[in-house]
Amino acid sequence: MEYTVKEVLKMEVAPALGCTEPAAIALGAAAAMSILPDKNIEAIEVWVDRNIYKNALAATIPGTGGLKGLDTAAALGALGGDPKLKLEVLNPIDDELLGRIFDFLQADKVKVNLIPDKNGLYIKTVILNGTDTAESIICDQHDNIISLSLNNIEIIDSPLLSKRKKGSKSDLTELEEWLRDLTFEKLLFLIDDLDVDDMAFLEESIQYNMRLTAYGLKYGSGLGVGKTLERLVKKKLLKRDMILDARILTAAAADARMAGIKLPAMASAGSGNHGLTAVLPIWAVSRYTECDKKSLLKAIGLSHVITAYIKAHTGRLSAMCGCSIAAGAGATAGVTYLLGGDVHHVSGAIKNLTEDLAGIICDGAKAGCAFKLATAAGTAVQAALFSLQGVNVQPTDGIIGTSLEKTMQNIGTLSTQGMMEADRTILKIMLAKQFKEV
């Protein structure tokens, strides 16, 4: 099966309110709740894979005044989420709902179960009201509801359900198989088919993500990494150039998003932070160069495509920081393209970034992600500039391959095989922190 760039963007790029892992948990609960006849909940039980658990553990949930936790996300989704909104499921949250949440959680009605050896994204939610039991299952993608059942009777006609036939491959699985088999040259040629609607959608992704940047810079949300970098410029301790500008814009957006500000990001490859990293460094560079809007939007389209391509190798969630190695690679590809680079420059830039950032761990979604996004954004611009100057990492270096395709295969092997024990260890450390002073 062949895919168009429009289909890739439709499957990989979408708005997401707050961290996608708590949003996915809330979506599963909201979907189960939607089929429950009597809304008087007695208990909610959730089962998740280790990466969903890790990424949702410390992420602030938007619109809640700082609430965190998998149990909170499930309760919010069940009591007030709208499953039709997908990853913006928690948009209806209001003060009245928040007032009810505290009592609900204190009544110990939510139990979260970790499935430590489950590979791949997985969320199962069961809601009981005494006489009825509703269940939802999300698999592969954060908003991919593959099963809904009431009292063990499967529901097959819900508009919330994935359209794939039972037992068949998901649309995402098929897309990722196709992406992995593409040559890098064919991957780049995809963006030549962007039409007017695609361009409008890509421009919207800038607007979504820059709203988060503006908020982060104005209020210093979260850790205030972006605002602090800007303050250092004003104090003349740093000089603002395109590398630092990319860091400031991207970090400020991450500050706002990870602080739970109720503004959606345009996500890429299932992650809002990936979306920020894939878009904002390119926008920053465009402010320092003479480029037309079409070239800018094609560069951002390329960034999303490359991000999806690398995630097809590394897996949706892993122990490696996808913002660094996947969205960072997308961003450096887009920056290189925007600055006039050809296929060899783009390939070299991605290899440069890979050599620099491979091995940065993902230790869950939290305020500190702003530091990692700042690093990824700045390195994306630097890697592009080096490649355009003829500085490229050689295939004799470490995990770098003789081609970009081979390099990405090596990254995939590192992520899916080499980092498995690291993933378990990271989660073990995070779980231990819940029961002792840190």
Phi, psi and omega in degrees: 000137177259147178240146173267164178297328178298317180292322177298313180296320181297323182277334189251344187235123182198155177294145176218130179264113181078181179302135188290336180288309173300324178297319179294321177297316178297321179296317178299318179291318180295322179294316178297317181298327185295338181256001181276120183299311181259120187275010179277093189285133173261326182199149173234132176232133184233137174241130182223156173286169188293329182284323172298316180300312183299315186282339181264351189297315186242011182278132177286135182270127186298143176077013184248000182073024175108008180291147180224171171111147179293322179295321178296317180299317179296316180296316179298316179297317182292317187277336184208006182280155177246104186294340179292341181274000179056239185282001169257026185306328185268010180301327181286358182306134176222178184297325181297318179294318181299324178296326180281331185299318183301314179296319181298315181290322179294334178283001175058045182269354182243128176237129180250130181244131176267131173256091193296330184257013179280121177265140181090157183292127183206129176220119175244130181235131176237128178240130181243143175234017179106309181252336183235153177229122179248141183224141172229151175228128174248135185215145174075306178239154184299333183243020184265090180277110185263346183207136171226134178214148177236120182054044178066012175255119185290137175264128186244353185246015180284135177293347179283341186283149170300147184276355184287152177287147181299133180088348180272165178291147175289160177302321180294318179301315179295319178297315182294323176298319179295315180298317181298333182272351182285145168283158182296323179299317179294327178298316180292326181292341181303322187288349176292344183261010177297130179255186184299319180294321177298316181298318179297321179295317180293325176294324177297326180294327175296314183297315178304309189284330177287335174296321176293320177301312182300319179294314180298321180287327181286318189251352181061042184298163177058228177282345180070034182296313180297314181294325179292319176300319178295321178296321179295328175294315181297329178276001180063025174272340174227156177249131183278112173235188185292330177292312180291324179298318177299319179294317182296309184297317183288317180295319181298320178295318178295321176305311182293315184295315183284346174276357178085024177293139187277063175226129181285150170258156171272105185284156175228133181054039174082009183224129176296319179293326173299317181298318178299316182290325182288335188254311194291324176299324179291318177298320179298314181296325181298336180283349181249002184228162174268104180219148178275163184299323181298317179296319178300313183289325175295323178297320179290322175300317177299320180300314178297319181295315180295320177301314179297320180299315182287322177296332176296333177272320187273341187096156185298315179228141181202186178278353178265143179288107181293332177297325180283305193271332182258297180293327175298319177293320176301316181295316181293326175297315180295318179296316180298316178298315182298326181272011173095010181288152176264188185300325180288322177295317181297314178300316180297321179297318180295320177296320178300312181295320179300315179298325184283318192247351181300135180103351173295125187277156168260112177248044175092164178272130183190178183303325183294348177301335180300325176296316182293321178293323176298316179298313181298317182295313180294319180293326178300316179292316181298316181299321178295313181298319178297314181298319179294339176266008177085012178264110183225138176296140182269155181292352175282349183273116167044239185271001180289132182263179179288343177222167177295321179302315180293323177300316181291326175297320178295318177298318178299317178297317178299317184289313188274339180244306187292332186259007183299313180291325176300320179300314180295321181293318178302312180296321179300317178296316181295320179293321180297327181295338181289343187242008179213168178292138179239000000 
